[in-house]
Amino acid sequence: MSYELIAILMFSTMLLMMITGQLVFGAIGFVAVVAALSLWGTGGSDMGFSSVMKLMKWNSLLTLPMFVFMGYVMSESRLAEDLYKMFHVWFGPLPGGLAIGTILLMVMISAMNGLSVAGMAIGATIALPELVRRNYDKLMISGVIQGGSSLGILIPPSVVLVLFAQIAKQPVSQLWMAGLMPGLLMATLFILYIVIRCWKNPELAPKMSAEERAAITWAERFRLLRAGFLPVFIFAAMMIPFIKGWTSLTESSVIGALTAVLAAVIKGRFTKEVFEVSTRSTLAITTMFMLIIMAALSFGAVFDGLGAGRAIENFFIRDLGLTAWEVLILMQLSFLVMGMFLDDTAMLVIVAPIYVGLAKALGFDMIWYGILYTITCQIAYLTPPFGYNLFLMRAMAPDDFTLPVIYRSVVPFVAVMLLTLVLVMIFPDIALWLPREVLSL
């Protein structure tokens, strides 16, 4: 059997196992182990061992539990709830105002976390009940929460960008800065869609009643406005020392986690229960990520041992005779297709090492390419049949939010993400302007 057929068999077997409901890390790891032992005999076991050792040397992964813990502290201590009340008061009088406030809440949560799952948890527990109570359309509610929560992997401090930096050997600080403007652009386009849609059909998102608006004094409005300074403070305390070079990436993540804890303590909300739930949840999420990365590294080692990376590069450039941009578009399309079946972390660790080398060979800027990859990961979170946010939404939402409703709700938000992807591809300075300006200081 040729190496090309072996590679195709590995991918198809892995996807088949996922379709049958197997755990992501179990499907990837099983295929990797069977392929390694079949191709190299007992010596193939060294591949898995080497992958584990490689994972243990990724010091940047120490940021993962810190960022996750920070997000859960914000959620469990109801600090995020204060933010939502602020947005409710200030944007509630507008048609779709609470949906706009939900997107802005997700932007702020993203700036204090690095994962989609934290934003999803906060949106489902805080925003969803309020949106349902105010008779917002189910499709609007589901789409806003899922689309907004996906911003966590693009707006710094993104864990996905940390992993990409490790694989592509690029500075995390530049990737984080490069992700900020596209992330804000995407959030702005989300809000623009909500405004236009609710302007055309106000029944989708009823605005706050005149009686309720009259009951809220200006003193109360400005008191709640102070809640907006909290994420700015946490973000600044974490990012400024890192960008200035005063702290390492890991040290900055610890500063962020400690700052979130300090904020909860000052508010008098850092209880034993908050600490226990946050710690247990952090352990569960971190363990899941580490298992997926370890399995994906093993899969990637077998794939690399087959020479698949060079074969793909030769196929695109030599056999098909495609231009650099045509290859780039094909890579993005393949990421979108794989994202329907693979977890974003697995997709990164398995495929990115192959595509990173190809992108370098084609002369593309790796910081810019990292942002393109991350946007495709966001889209992967929302695309059926195995989009991660789709199943999180179904697990956290009421029973009347069925899978067909959840699937339909993400269509316009995926369209906005695709538009953002195209804009960043056509205008690279959307991503590269900020890193360039900071480096020139």
Summary of the structure (lengths in Angstrom):
residues: 441
radius of gyration: 22.1
end to end distance: 56.0
largest distance: 75.3
contacts: 1589
relative contact order: 0.14
helix: 82%
strand: 0%
